[in-house]
Amino acid sequence: MRFEDYITISPDVRSGKPCIKGTRITVADVLEYLAGGMTEAQILADFPALKPEHIRACLAFAAARERRLASGSAV
């Protein structure tokens, strides 16, 4: 999976925060829902525009960002 296929960053959408393509739902929103205890099924039920691959893309995006931070590379 390439998270780039599902995540976009546009200065005109949500102040440039990474979002699910075609939505205004940010990666941080999805991660916070998961961290708060929501299941994938609950998130998908609350946000019909999302698909399971969007949630996986958010996790992959976060993992890639963490790897870049840990290696000292720019974000």
N, C-alpha and C positions, 0 to 999 in steps of 0.2 A: 504494500500500500504506500502510495505517495501522498502525504498529507497536503502537499501543494495542489493536488487535484480538488481538494475540498475546502481549503482555508485561503482566505484572501485578506490583504491589508490595503485599505484605501483611506486616504486622508479625509475623504468626504463622508465616510461611514463610521459611526461610533468613535469619532476623533482618532481614527487610524488604528484602533485596536484590531487584532486579528479576529475575523468573523468567519462563520460558515458561509460559503459562497451562496449568493442569492438571498441571504437573510441579514438581519441585524443582530443575530445571536452571536455573542462573542465566545471565543474559546474559554475565556475566564469564567463566563456564565456557566458553561457546561461543566467545567472542572469544579466549580463551587457547588453545583448541584450534586455531583458525584461525591465530593468530599463531605457534603452535608448529609449523605446517606440515601439520596434518591437512587433508585435502581435505573438501569438503562430503560426498562419498560416504562417506568413512571415518566422519565424525561421524554421519551418518544410519544407517550400519551398526551403530555402537556404541550408538546411542540410538534404538531403534525408535519411541519415542513422538514423535520429532521429524520434521518435514517440511521440505522446502526453504524454505517460506515462513517457518518459525520462524527459520532462520538469517538470512534477509534481514531479518526484523524486528529481530534482534539488531544487525545492522549499521546499520539505520535508527535504532534507539534510540541507539546510540553516536554516530552522526553528529549527531543532534538534540541530544544532551547536549553534544557538543563545540561546536556552534553557540551554545548557551546560555552555556557557559563563556566562549567567545570574546567574546560580546556583553556580558558582565558581569552577565547575568541570574542569578537564583537557580536552583539545580538542582532 
